[in-house]
Amino acid sequence: MSRPEMRAPDPVPIFAALGDPTRAGILRRLAREGRLSLTQLARGAPITRQAVSRHVAVLEAAGLVAARRHGRELQLTLRPAPLAEAANWLAEVGAAWDGALDRLARQVEEDEG
């Protein structure tokens, strides 16, 4: 089995981006509503348009959002592939822990028997 820490791409930027409630909310909106402009995302938000833009930049750097200029407006779409990669990484880590716990349980049973 491959070691999860050796897997590419690095899931840390994805988890860091997801760890902020504002960024998570932006991703939920994009997942629910599809492509949105930066202006649409900022409309009704409890933060400024500039703050929304900074959060979007973090999401884009993590590969979670694709941004494309359409005229004067920036259009944003969700990129689900990095989320799937992060989920796969978590599954690998979980499987490694399951294996380690199974080995530990067998060792304890052998020591007791």
C-alpha positions in Angstrom: 0.0 0.0 0.0 1.3 3.5 -0.8 2.0 5.8 2.1 -0.6 8.6 2.3 2.0 11.3 3.0 3.7 10.5 -0.3 0.6 11.0 -2.4 0.4 13.9 -4.8 -1.0 16.5 -4.9 -0.7 17.8 -1.4 -4.0 18.0 0.4 -2.9 20.6 2.9 -3.9 23.6 0.8 -7.3 22.1 0.2 -8.0 21.4 3.9 -6.6 24.9 4.8 -9.0 26.5 2.3 -11.9 24.4 3.5 -11.1 25.3 7.2 -12.5 28.8 6.9 -16.3 29.1 7.2 -16.4 32.0 4.7 -14.6 30.0 2.1 -16.7 26.9 2.8 -19.8 29.0 2.3 -18.5 30.3 -1.0 -17.9 26.7 -2.2 -21.4 25.7 -1.0 -22.9 28.6 -3.0 -21.0 27.6 -6.1 -22.0 24.0 -5.7 -25.6 25.0 -5.3 -25.9 27.8 -7.8 -23.3 27.0 -10.4 -21.2 29.7 -12.0 -21.3 33.1 -10.2 -19.6 36.4 -10.6 -17.5 37.9 -7.9 -20.2 40.6 -7.6 -22.9 38.0 -7.2 -20.9 36.2 -4.5 -20.3 39.5 -2.6 -23.9 40.6 -2.8 -25.5 40.1 0.6 -22.3 38.8 2.1 -21.4 40.0 5.6 -18.0 41.0 4.3 -16.7 43.4 1.6 -16.2 42.5 -2.0 -12.5 42.8 -1.5 -12.6 40.3 1.4 -14.7 37.9 -0.8 -12.0 38.4 -3.5 -9.2 37.4 -1.1 -11.1 34.3 0.0 -11.7 33.4 -3.7 -8.0 33.8 -4.3 -7.2 31.2 -1.6 -9.8 28.8 -3.1 -8.3 29.3 -6.5 -4.8 28.7 -5.3 -6.0 25.4 -3.7 -7.5 24.5 -7.1 -11.1 24.5 -5.7 -12.3 27.3 -7.8 -11.7 28.2 -11.5 -11.9 31.9 -12.3 -12.4 33.3 -15.8 -12.7 36.8 -16.9 -16.0 37.5 -18.8 -15.9 41.1 -19.9 -15.3 43.2 -16.8 -16.6 40.6 -14.5 -14.8 37.6 -13.0 -16.8 34.4 -13.3 -16.2 31.6 -10.8 -17.0 27.9 -10.9 -16.4 25.1 -8.5 -13.7 22.6 -9.4 -14.7 19.3 -7.6 -11.7 17.2 -8.6 -9.5 18.5 -5.7 -12.3 17.7 -3.2 -12.3 14.1 -4.6 -8.5 13.9 -4.3 -8.8 15.1 -0.6 -11.5 12.5 0.0 -9.3 9.8 -1.5 -6.4 11.0 0.7 -8.6 10.7 3.8 -9.7 7.3 2.8 -6.1 6.2 2.4 -5.2 7.6 5.8 -8.2 5.9 7.3 -7.3 2.6 5.7 -3.7 2.9 7.0 -5.1 3.5 10.5 -7.5 0.5 10.2 -4.6 -1.7 9.3 -2.5 -0.4 12.2 -5.3 -1.0 14.6 -5.9 -4.5 13.3 -2.2 -5.4 13.7 -2.3 -4.0 17.3 -5.4 -6.0 18.1 -3.8 -9.2 16.8 -0.7 -8.5 18.8 -2.7 -7.9 22.0 -4.6 -11.1 21.5 -1.4 -13.0 20.9 0.2 -11.5 24.0 -2.9 -12.5 26.1 -3.2 -15.9 24.7 
